[in-house]
Amino acid sequence: MGAVIPKPIRRSSLRLALGKRYYILKRWAFWLFGGLRFARVGAWISDAPPLFIYEVYEREHIMQPGYWGGYTRHNLLRRKKYDMEGNLLDDEYVVENHAIMMYSPFIEEKSASNA
């Protein structure tokens, strides 16, 4: 004989919403006051103060039509390095990007008859 699987407990949408908020607040409370180190989404956490501030930016962005009818995109990503007082220390090369685009990068104008 097979095992009997119980039906799931039905909960109201209010209870689900309040339960979600409860656990979010509980996690934040542990993170702030409990001495535990939970990372927020996209956050890097360290006990040491930062030594530098970085600003990543795009440079030499070019879109070119290809001979096959598509487009290619080329750009450089660079990073400015500042000390904690805001003085620029360095402008570093990060990466060069070359991509074949699968769509037309330009937005077409609407004609007066289509508006």
N, C-alpha and C positions, 0 to 999 in steps of 0.2 A: 504494500500500500504506500501511496505517496504521502508526503508530508502535507499537512493542511496549512495553507498560507492565510494568515488573518488579513482582513480588509484594512486598508490604511485609515487612520483616524482623520476625519474631516474637521478642518479648522476654518473659522471664518476669516475673511480677508482682513478684518480689523485685528484679530489676534495675530495673524501672520505679520502684518505691518508693525504692530507694537513689539512683537518678538524680535524682529529684525533690528529695530531701533534699540532695543534693550541690549542686544549682543554687540552692536556697534559702540554704544556708550560704555559697555563693560570693557571692551578691548581698549578704547581710548583711556579709560581710567587706569587700567593696568599699565598702559604705555606711559602715561604721565606720572602716576604716583606709585606704581608697584615695583619700580626698578627694573622691569622687564623691557627689553628692547624690541618692540615690534616695528617693522618698517612700514611707513605709509606707502601707498602706491607711487613708485618712481622715486622714492627718497633713499638717499644713502646717509646712514647715521654713523657718527664717530664720536668718541669721547674727547678727541684732540681738536682744538680749534683749527680752522682752515688757514693755510699759509698763503694761498693764492685764490683769485677769482678768475674764472674763465668765461669768455664770450665766444661762442662758435658762430661763424657767419659764412655766407656764400659769396663767392667772388668769381668773376669771369663766366657768367651764365650765358650760354649760347644755345639756341635752338636752330637747327638747320634742316632744310628739306633733303631727303635722300633721293637717289636716282630711281628707286623703286616706288616712290609715291608716299612713303612714310616720312617720319621725322626722327632725328637724333638729338639728344640733349647732352651737353657737356658743361661741367662746372667744377670749381675747386671749393673745398671746404677748408677754412683756416680758423685758427683759434687765437684770440688775443688773451694774453696772460697779464693780469694786474696784481699788484701787491694789495694788502688790506687797506692802504690809504688811497687807492685808486690810481696809482701811477702805473703807466704802461711799461711792462718789462720786456715783452717779447711778442712777436706775431708769428705763430708757428704754422707750418703746413700740416694738414691732417690727412686729407685724401683727395684724389681726383676721381670724378665720376663721369663715365661715358655710358649712355643708355640708348637703346632703341625704343622709341615710344610706340605704343600700340594704338594710339588715337591721335587725332589732330589737336594740337595744343592751343589753337586759336579759336576764340568764340566768334561765331558768325553774327553779323549784324542782322537784325530783323528789318525787313523791308516795310514800307508804309502800308502796303496792301495786307500784310500778315498781322499787323498790330491791332 
